[in-house]
């Protein structure tokens, strides 16, 4: 099953007029230059009239994202300041935090 993400879907349907049929949405996405996965994801939705982009989002299969283990590992290795608390690294060991080094232990 083809999947996409919200950002790619919104970009593909930015010029779509609602209410719209499934075929109209696919055509709008193709004209916007959407990637193949987004087009296939739109082709997989039920053939009904959609009143808004929110209704389309409820029907389109989205990419579930990286597995939890990969997400946890990425959070432990990250060093980008200014991100939300959820995206920050796991706290350092108290000795490292206080002294700035681990002293070999």
BAMI-644519 format. One record per atom (N, C-alpha, C, O): atom name; x, y, z; residue number from 1. Coordinates in pm, whole numbers, plus 50000, padded with zeros to 5 digits. Example, Ala and Ser with C-alpha at 12.3 -4.5 7.8 and 13.67 -1.06 7.14 Angstrom:
atom->N x->51319 y->49431 z->50780 seq->1
atom->CA x->51230 y->49550 z->50780 seq->1
atom->C x->51320 y->49670 z->50780 seq->1
atom->O x->51424 y->49668 z->50846 seq->1
atom->N x->51285 y->49775 z->50708 seq->2
atom->CA x->51367 y->49894 z->50714 seq->2
atom->C x->51290 y->50003 z->50787 seq->2
atom->O x->51341 y->50114 z->50804 seq->2
***
This chain:
atom->N x->50084 y->49882 z->50000 seq->1
atom->CA x->50000 y->50000 z->50000 seq->1
atom->C x->50089 y->50124 z->50000 seq->1
atom->O x->50183 y->50134 z->50078 seq->1
atom->N x->50057 y->50217 z->49912 seq->2
atom->CA x->50132 y->50342 z->49904 seq->2
atom->C x->50091 y->50434 z->50018 seq->2
atom->O x->49973 y->50444 z->50054 seq->2
atom->N x->50188 y->50500 z->50075 seq->3
atom->CA x->50161 y->50595 z->50182 seq->3
atom->C x->50227 y->50727 z->50149 seq->3
atom->O x->50315 y->50734 z->50063 seq->3
atom->N x->50186 y->50830 z->50217 seq->4
atom->CA x->50243 y->50963 z->50202 seq->4
atom->C x->50248 y->51027 z->50339 seq->4
atom->O x->50221 y->50961 z->50439 seq->4
atom->N x->50282 y->51154 z->50346 seq->5
atom->CA x->50275 y->51225 z->50474 seq->5
atom->C x->50190 y->51350 z->50455 seq->5
atom->O x->50159 y->51389 z->50342 seq->5
atom->N x->50152 y->51412 z->50564 seq->6
atom->CA x->50059 y->51525 z->50560 seq->6
atom->C x->50115 y->51640 z->50478 seq->6
atom->O x->50043 y->51702 z->50400 seq->6
atom->N x->50242 y->51668 z->50494 seq->7
atom->CA x->50304 y->51781 z->50422 seq->7
atom->C x->50298 y->51759 z->50271 seq->7
atom->O x->50260 y->51850 z->50197 seq->7
atom->N x->50334 y->51640 z->50225 seq->8
atom->CA x->50330 y->51611 z->50081 seq->8
atom->C x->50187 y->51616 z->50028 seq->8
atom->O x->50162 y->51664 z->49918 seq->8
atom->N x->50091 y->51565 z->50108 seq->9
atom->CA x->49951 y->51568 z->50066 seq->9
atom->C x->49901 y->51711 z->50055 seq->9
atom->O x->49837 y->51747 z->49956 seq->9
atom->N x->49929 y->51792 z->50155 seq->10
atom->CA x->49884 y->51932 z->50153 seq->10
atom->C x->49946 y->52009 z->50037 seq->10
atom->O x->49879 y->52092 z->49975 seq->10
atom->N x->50073 y->51982 z->50006 seq->11
atom->CA x->50138 y->52047 z->49893 seq->11
atom->C x->50072 y->52005 z->49762 seq->11
atom->O x->50047 y->52087 z->49674 seq->11
atom->N x->50043 y->51875 z->49750 seq->12
atom->CA x->49983 y->51823 z->49627 seq->12
atom->C x->49843 y->51878 z->49605 seq->12
atom->O x->49801 y->51895 z->49490 seq->12
atom->N x->49771 y->51904 z->49712 seq->13
atom->CA x->49632 y->51950 z->49699 seq->13
atom->C x->49614 y->52097 z->49734 seq->13
atom->O x->49502 y->52139 z->49765 seq->13
atom->N x->49720 y->52174 z->49731 seq->14
atom->CA x->49711 y->52315 z->49769 seq->14
atom->C x->49620 y->52395 z->49678 seq->14
atom->O x->49561 y->52494 z->49721 seq->14
atom->N x->49606 y->52355 z->49551 seq->15
atom->CA x->49521 y->52427 z->49457 seq->15
atom->C x->49387 y->52360 z->49433 seq->15
atom->O x->49311 y->52403 z->49346 seq->15
atom->N x->49356 y->52255 z->49508 seq->16
atom->CA x->49232 y->52181 z->49488 seq->16
atom->C x->49112 y->52263 z->49536 seq->16
atom->O x->49119 y->52333 z->49637 seq->16
atom->N x->49003 y->52253 z->49462 seq->17
atom->CA x->48878 y->52318 z->49500 seq->17
atom->C x->48787 y->52214 z->49565 seq->17
atom->O x->48769 y->52104 z->49514 seq->17
atom->N x->48731 y->52251 z->49680 seq->18
atom->CA x->48641 y->52161 z->49752 seq->18
atom->C x->48500 y->52217 z->49749 seq->18
atom->O x->48484 y->52339 z->49747 seq->18
atom->N x->48399 y->52133 z->49747 seq->19
atom->CA x->48400 y->51988 z->49750 seq->19
atom->C x->48458 y->51930 z->49620 seq->19
atom->O x->48447 y->51992 z->49514 seq->19
atom->N x->48518 y->51813 z->49631 seq->20
atom->CA x->48584 y->51750 z->49517 seq->20
atom->C x->48566 y->51599 z->49521 seq->20
atom->O x->48561 y->51538 z->49628 seq->20
atom->N x->48558 y->51540 z->49404 seq->21
atom->CA x->48554 y->51395 z->49391 seq->21
atom->C x->48696 y->51340 z->49393 seq->21
atom->O x->48793 y->51415 z->49373 seq->21
atom->N x->48709 y->51213 z->49418 seq->22
atom->CA x->48840 y->51148 z->49423 seq->22
atom->C x->48919 y->51172 z->49294 seq->22
atom->O x->49037 y->51206 z->49300 seq->22
atom->N x->48854 y->51156 z->49179 seq->23
atom->CA x->48924 y->51173 z->49051 seq->23
atom->C x->48977 y->51316 z->49034 seq->23
atom->O x->49084 y->51337 z->48979 seq->23
atom->N x->48900 y->51413 z->49084 seq->24
atom->CA x->48945 y->51553 z->49077 seq->24
atom->C x->49069 y->51574 z->49164 seq->24
atom->O x->49161 y->51646 z->49125 seq->24
atom->N x->49070 y->51511 z->49281 seq->25
atom->CA x->49184 y->51525 z->49372 seq->25
atom->C x->49310 y->51463 z->49311 seq->25
atom->O x->49419 y->51520 z->49321 seq->25
atom->N x->49295 y->51346 z->49249 seq->26
atom->CA x->49410 y->51280 z->49185 seq->26
atom->C x->49463 y->51368 z->49072 seq->26
atom->O x->49583 y->51386 z->49059 seq->26
atom->N x->49373 y->51421 z->48991 seq->27
atom->CA x->49413 y->51508 z->48880 seq->27
atom->C x->49484 y->51634 z->48932 seq->27
atom->O x->49587 y->51674 z->48878 seq->27
atom->N x->49430 y->51695 z->49038 seq->28
atom->CA x->49494 y->51814 z->49096 seq->28
atom->C x->49634 y->51782 z->49148 seq->28
atom->O x->49726 y->51861 z->49131 seq->28
atom->N x->49649 y->51666 z->49211 seq->29
atom->CA x->49780 y->51626 z->49263 seq->29
atom->C x->49879 y->51602 z->49150 seq->29
atom->O x->49995 y->51641 z->49160 seq->29
atom->N x->49833 y->51539 z->49042 seq->30
atom->CA x->49921 y->51516 z->48927 seq->30
atom->C x->49965 y->51648 z->48865 seq->30
atom->O x->50081 y->51665 z->48829 seq->30
atom->N x->49871 y->51742 z->48853 seq->31
atom->CA x->49905 y->51873 z->48795 seq->31
atom->C x->50000 y->51951 z->48885 seq->31
atom->O x->50078 y->52033 z->48836 seq->31
atom->N x->49994 y->51927 z->49016 seq->32
atom->CA x->50084 y->51995 z->49109 seq->32
atom->C x->50222 y->51929 z->49114 seq->32
atom->O x->50311 y->51978 z->49184 seq->32
atom->N x->50239 y->51819 z->49041 seq->33
atom->CA x->50369 y->51751 z->49039 seq->33
atom->C x->50395 y->51666 z->49161 seq->33
atom->O x->50510 y->51651 z->49202 seq->33
atom->N x->50290 y->51609 z->49219 seq->34
atom->CA x->50305 y->51525 z->49339 seq->34
atom->C x->50385 y->51398 z->49306 seq->34
atom->O x->50385 y->51351 z->49193 seq->34
atom->N x->50452 y->51346 z->49407 seq->35
atom->CA x->50530 y->51223 z->49389 seq->35
atom->C x->50437 y->51103 z->49369 seq->35
atom->O x->50318 y->51110 z->49399 seq->35
atom->N x->50493 y->50995 z->49320 seq->36
atom->CA x->50415 y->50875 z->49288 seq->36
atom->C x->50344 y->50815 z->49408 seq->36
atom->O x->50230 y->50769 z->49396 seq->36
atom->N x->50409 y->50815 z->49524 seq->37
atom->CA x->50345 y->50758 z->49644 seq->37
atom->C x->50222 y->50837 z->49684 seq->37
atom->O x->50122 y->50778 z->49725 seq->37
atom->N x->50227 y->50968 z->49673 seq->38
atom->CA x->50112 y->51051 z->49708 seq->38
atom->C x->49997 y->51027 z->49610 seq->38
atom->O x->49882 y->51018 z->49651 seq->38
atom->N x->50029 y->51015 z->49482 seq->39
atom->CA x->49926 y->50985 z->49381 seq->39
atom->C x->49863 y->50849 z->49409 seq->39
atom->O x->49741 y->50836 z->49404 seq->39
atom->N x->49945 y->50748 z->49437 seq->40
atom->CA x->49892 y->50614 z->49467 seq->40
atom->C x->49808 y->50615 z->49594 seq->40
atom->O x->49707 y->50546 z->49602 seq->40
atom->N x->49850 y->50693 z->49694 seq->41
atom->CA x->49773 y->50702 z->49818 seq->41
atom->C x->49636 y->50765 z->49791 seq->41
atom->O x->49535 y->50722 z->49846 seq->41
atom->N x->49633 y->50867 z->49707 seq->42
atom->CA x->49505 y->50930 z->49671 seq->42
atom->C x->49418 y->50834 z->49590 seq->42
atom->O x->49295 y->50835 z->49603 seq->42
atom->N x->49480 y->50753 z->49506 seq->43
atom->CA x->49403 y->50655 z->49428 seq->43
atom->C x->49341 y->50548 z->49517 seq->43
atom->O x->49246 y->50481 z->49477 seq->43
atom->N x->49395 y->50530 z->49637 seq->44
atom->CA x->49345 y->50424 z->49726 seq->44
atom->C x->49229 y->50469 z->49815 seq->44
atom->O x->49171 y->50387 z->49886 seq->44
atom->N x->49193 y->50598 z->49812 seq->45
atom->CA x->49085 y->50646 z->49898 seq->45
atom->C x->48949 y->50611 z->49836 seq->45
atom->O x->48941 y->50590 z->49715 seq->45
atom->N x->48844 y->50605 z->49917 seq->46
atom->CA x->48711 y->50572 z->49865 seq->46
atom->C x->48662 y->50677 z->49764 seq->46
atom->O x->48692 y->50795 z->49779 seq->46
atom->N x->48587 y->50634 z->49663 seq->47
atom->CA x->48538 y->50726 z->49559 seq->47
atom->C x->48413 y->50801 z->49602 seq->47
atom->O x->48303 y->50774 z->49553 seq->47
atom->N x->48429 y->50894 z->49692 seq->48
atom->CA x->48317 y->50976 z->49740 seq->48
atom->C x->48354 y->51123 z->49723 seq->48
atom->O x->48467 y->51155 z->49685 seq->48
atom->N x->48261 y->51212 z->49751 seq->49
atom->CA x->48289 y->51355 z->49745 seq->49
atom->C x->48348 y->51399 z->49879 seq->49
atom->O x->48294 y->51367 z->49985 seq->49
atom->N x->48457 y->51473 z->49873 seq->50
atom->CA x->48526 y->51522 z->49992 seq->50
atom->C x->48499 y->51672 z->50006 seq->50
atom->O x->48520 y->51748 z->49912 seq->50
atom->N x->48452 y->51712 z->50123 seq->51
atom->CA x->48414 y->51852 z->50146 seq->51
atom->C x->48535 y->51940 z->50180 seq->51
atom->O x->48530 y->52061 z->50160 seq->51
atom->N x->48642 y->51879 z->50230 seq->52
atom->CA x->48758 y->51958 z->50272 seq->52
atom->C x->48884 y->51873 z->50270 seq->52
atom->O x->48878 y->51751 z->50257 seq->52
atom->N x->48997 y->51939 z->50284 seq->53
atom->CA x->49125 y->51868 z->50291 seq->53
atom->C x->49130 y->51781 z->50416 seq->53
atom->O x->49193 y->51675 z->50414 seq->53
atom->N x->49067 y->51824 z->50524 seq->54
atom->CA x->49064 y->51743 z->50646 seq->54
atom->C x->48998 y->51608 z->50622 seq->54
atom->O x->49043 y->51506 z->50674 seq->54
atom->N x->48890 y->51606 z->50543 seq->55
atom->CA x->48824 y->51478 z->50512 seq->55
atom->C x->48915 y->51389 z->50428 seq->55
atom->O x->48917 y->51268 z->50446 seq->55
atom->N x->48990 y->51449 z->50337 seq->56
atom->CA x->49084 y->51372 z->50256 seq->56
atom->C x->49191 y->51311 z->50347 seq->56
atom->O x->49227 y->51194 z->50331 seq->56
atom->N x->49242 y->51390 z->50441 seq->57
atom->CA x->49346 y->51342 z->50532 seq->57
atom->C x->49299 y->51224 z->50616 seq->57
atom->O x->49379 y->51137 z->50651 seq->57
atom->N x->49171 y->51219 z->50647 seq->58
atom->CA x->49118 y->51108 z->50725 seq->58
atom->C x->49113 y->50978 z->50644 seq->58
atom->O x->49109 y->50870 z->50702 seq->58
atom->N x->49112 y->50989 z->50511 seq->59
atom->CA x->49101 y->50871 z->50426 seq->59
atom->C x->49233 y->50823 z->50368 seq->59
atom->O x->49246 y->50707 z->50330 seq->59
atom->N x->49331 y->50911 z->50362 seq->60
atom->CA x->49460 y->50876 z->50299 seq->60
atom->C x->49547 y->50799 z->50397 seq->60
atom->O x->49557 y->50836 z->50514 seq->60
atom->N x->49611 y->50690 z->50350 seq->61
atom->CA x->49706 y->50617 z->50437 seq->61
atom->C x->49836 y->50696 z->50451 seq->61
atom->O x->49898 y->50731 z->50351 seq->61
atom->N x->49876 y->50722 z->50574 seq->62
atom->CA x->49998 y->50798 z->50600 seq->62
atom->C x->50111 y->50707 z->50643 seq->62
atom->O x->50090 y->50600 z->50700 seq->62
atom->N x->50233 y->50752 z->50613 seq->63
atom->CA x->50354 y->50683 z->50654 seq->63
atom->C x->50361 y->50684 z->50806 seq->63
atom->O x->50353 y->50791 z->50866 seq->63
atom->N x->50377 y->50568 z->50869 seq->64
atom->CA x->50380 y->50565 z->51016 seq->64
atom->C x->50505 y->50626 z->51076 seq->64
atom->O x->50509 y->50648 z->51198 seq->64
atom->N x->50607 y->50655 z->50996 seq->65
atom->CA x->50729 y->50715 z->51050 seq->65
atom->C x->50826 y->50608 z->51095 seq->65
atom->O x->50801 y->50489 z->51079 seq->65
atom->N x->50937 y->50651 z->51153 seq->66
atom->CA x->51040 y->50555 z->51194 seq->66
atom->C x->50993 y->50473 z->51315 seq->66
atom->O x->50909 y->50518 z->51393 seq->66
atom->N x->51048 y->50353 z->51330 seq->67
atom->CA x->51014 y->50271 z->51447 seq->67
atom->C x->51057 y->50340 z->51577 seq->67
atom->O x->51146 y->50424 z->51576 seq->67
atom->N x->50993 y->50304 z->51687 seq->68
atom->CA x->51023 y->50366 z->51816 seq->68
atom->C x->51169 y->50352 z->51856 seq->68
atom->O x->51226 y->50445 z->51912 seq->68
atom->N x->51230 y->50237 z->51827 seq->69
atom->CA x->51370 y->50217 z->51864 seq->69
atom->C x->51460 y->50316 z->51790 seq->69
atom->O x->51553 y->50371 z->51848 seq->69
atom->N x->51431 y->50338 z->51663 seq->70
atom->CA x->51510 y->50432 z->51585 seq->70
atom->C x->51489 y->50575 z->51635 seq->70
atom->O x->51584 y->50654 z->51640 seq->70
atom->N x->51367 y->50609 z->51670 seq->71
atom->CA x->51337 y->50742 z->51723 seq->71
atom->C x->51411 y->50766 z->51854 seq->71
atom->O x->51467 y->50873 z->51874 seq->71
atom->N x->51411 y->50667 z->51943 seq->72
atom->CA x->51482 y->50679 z->52070 seq->72
atom->C x->51630 y->50697 z->52051 seq->72
atom->O x->51692 y->50779 z->52118 seq->72
atom->N x->51688 y->50620 z->51959 seq->73
atom->CA x->51832 y->50632 z->51933 seq->73
atom->C x->51865 y->50770 z->51877 seq->73
atom->O x->51965 y->50830 z->51914 seq->73
atom->N x->51781 y->50821 z->51787 seq->74
atom->CA x->51804 y->50952 z->51730 seq->74
atom->C x->51795 y->51061 z->51837 seq->74
atom->O x->51871 y->51158 z->51833 seq->74
atom->N x->51705 y->51046 z->51931 seq->75
atom->CA x->51693 y->51144 z->52040 seq->75
atom->C x->51816 y->51142 z->52130 seq->75
atom->O x->51859 y->51246 z->52179 seq->75
atom->N x->51872 y->51023 z->52154 seq->76
atom->CA x->51992 y->51015 z->52239 seq->76
atom->C x->52113 y->51079 z->52172 seq->76
atom->O x->52200 y->51133 z->52241 seq->76
atom->N x->52120 y->51073 z->52039 seq->77
atom->CA x->52237 y->51125 z->51968 seq->77
atom->C x->52222 y->51270 z->51926 seq->77
atom->O x->52321 y->51328 z->51881 seq->77
atom->N x->52109 y->51329 z->51936 seq->78
atom->CA x->52083 y->51463 z->51881 seq->78
atom->C x->52154 y->51572 z->51959 seq->78
atom->O x->52168 y->51564 z->52081 seq->78
atom->N x->52198 y->51673 z->51888 seq->79
atom->CA x->52270 y->51784 z->51952 seq->79
atom->C x->52224 y->51919 z->51899 seq->79
atom->O x->52303 y->52013 z->51892 seq->79
atom->N x->52097 y->51929 z->51862 seq->80
atom->CA x->52047 y->52055 z->51806 seq->80
atom->C x->51978 y->52137 z->51914 seq->80
atom->O x->51876 y->52094 z->51967 seq->80
atom->N x->52030 y->52253 z->51947 seq->81
atom->CA x->51967 y->52338 z->52048 seq->81
atom->C x->51840 y->52403 z->51993 seq->81
atom->O x->51823 y->52417 z->51872 seq->81
atom->N x->51753 y->52442 z->52084 seq->82
atom->CA x->51635 y->52516 z->52045 seq->82
atom->C x->51515 y->52432 z->52007 seq->82
atom->O x->51414 y->52487 z->51964 seq->82
atom->N x->51523 y->52301 z->52022 seq->83
atom->CA x->51409 y->52217 z->51990 seq->83
atom->C x->51323 y->52195 z->52114 seq->83
atom->O x->51366 y->52224 z->52225 seq->83
atom->N x->51203 y->52145 z->52094 seq->84
atom->CA x->51114 y->52120 z->52206 seq->84
atom->C x->51174 y->52014 z->52299 seq->84
atom->O x->51264 y->51939 z->52260 seq->84
atom->N x->51123 y->52008 z->52420 seq->85
atom->CA x->51176 y->51916 z->52520 seq->85
atom->C x->51171 y->51771 z->52472 seq->85
atom->O x->51262 y->51693 z->52500 seq->85
atom->N x->51065 y->51736 z->52400 seq->86
atom->CA x->51052 y->51598 z->52352 seq->86
atom->C x->51161 y->51560 z->52254 seq->86
atom->O x->51195 y->51442 z->52243 seq->86
atom->N x->51216 y->51656 z->52184 seq->87
atom->CA x->51317 y->51628 z->52084 seq->87
atom->C x->51460 y->51639 z->52136 seq->87
atom->O x->51554 y->51612 z->52062 seq->87
atom->N x->51477 y->51676 z->52261 seq->88
atom->CA x->51611 y->51692 z->52315 seq->88
atom->C x->51670 y->51558 z->52357 seq->88
atom->O x->51600 y->51458 z->52371 seq->88
atom->N x->51800 y->51559 z->52377 seq->89
atom->CA x->51872 y->51438 z->52417 seq->89
atom->C x->51828 y->51388 z->52554 seq->89
atom->O x->51769 y->51460 z->52634 seq->89
atom->N x->51859 y->51263 z->52577 seq->90
atom->CA x->51844 y->51207 z->52710 seq->90
atom->C x->51945 y->51280 z->52799 seq->90
atom->O x->52059 y->51301 z->52756 seq->90
atom->N x->51908 y->51319 z->52922 seq->91
atom->CA x->52000 y->51396 z->53006 seq->91
atom->C x->52133 y->51322 z->53027 seq->91
atom->O x->52138 y->51199 z->53034 seq->91
atom->N x->52240 y->51400 z->53038 seq->92
atom->CA x->52371 y->51342 z->53062 seq->92
atom->C x->52382 y->51293 z->53206 seq->92
atom->O x->52300 y->51327 z->53291 seq->92
atom->N x->52482 y->51214 z->53229 seq->93
atom->CA x->52510 y->51166 z->53363 seq->93
atom->C x->52542 y->51286 z->53452 seq->93
atom->O x->52606 y->51380 z->53405 seq->93
atom->N x->52500 y->51285 z->53580 seq->94
atom->CA x->52522 y->51402 z->53668 seq->94
atom->C x->52669 y->51444 z->53679 seq->94
atom->O x->52696 y->51564 z->53690 seq->94
atom->N x->52762 y->51350 z->53678 seq->95
atom->CA x->52904 y->51386 z->53689 seq->95
atom->C x->52947 y->51464 z->53565 seq->95
atom->O x->53015 y->51566 z->53575 seq->95
atom->N x->52906 y->51417 z->53450 seq->96
atom->CA x->52940 y->51486 z->53327 seq->96
atom->C x->52877 y->51624 z->53327 seq->96
atom->O x->52939 y->51722 z->53284 seq->96
atom->N x->52756 y->51631 z->53373 seq->97
atom->CA x->52685 y->51759 z->53377 seq->97
atom->C x->52756 y->51858 z->53469 seq->97
atom->O x->52769 y->51975 z->53434 seq->97
atom->N x->52801 y->51812 z->53587 seq->98
atom->CA x->52863 y->51901 z->53684 seq->98
atom->C x->53007 y->51935 z->53650 seq->98
atom->O x->53047 y->52051 z->53658 seq->98
atom->N x->53086 y->51834 z->53613 seq->99
atom->CA x->53228 y->51856 z->53591 seq->99
atom->C x->53265 y->51877 z->53444 seq->99
atom->O x->53375 y->51924 z->53413 seq->99
atom->N x->53172 y->51843 z->53354 seq->100
atom->CA x->53203 y->51860 z->53214 seq->100
atom->C x->53277 y->51742 z->53152 seq->100
atom->O x->53311 y->51745 z->53034 seq->100
atom->N x->53303 y->51639 z->53230 seq->101
atom->CA x->53369 y->51518 z->53179 seq->101
atom->C x->53331 y->51401 z->53270 seq->101
atom->O x->53276 y->51421 z->53378 seq->101
atom->N x->53362 y->51281 z->53225 seq->102
atom->CA x->53324 y->51163 z->53300 seq->102
atom->C x->53439 y->51104 z->53380 seq->102
atom->O x->53417 y->51011 z->53457 seq->102
atom->N x->53558 y->51153 z->53366 seq->103
atom->CA x->53675 y->51108 z->53441 seq->103
atom->C x->53702 y->50958 z->53428 seq->103
atom->O x->53746 y->50893 z->53523 seq->103
atom->N x->53675 y->50905 z->53310 seq->104
atom->CA x->53710 y->50765 z->53283 seq->104
atom->C x->53619 y->50660 z->53339 seq->104
atom->O x->53650 y->50542 z->53325 seq->104
atom->N x->53511 y->50693 z->53402 seq->105
atom->CA x->53425 y->50589 z->53454 seq->105
atom->C x->53304 y->50568 z->53368 seq->105
atom->O x->53220 y->50483 z->53398 seq->105
***
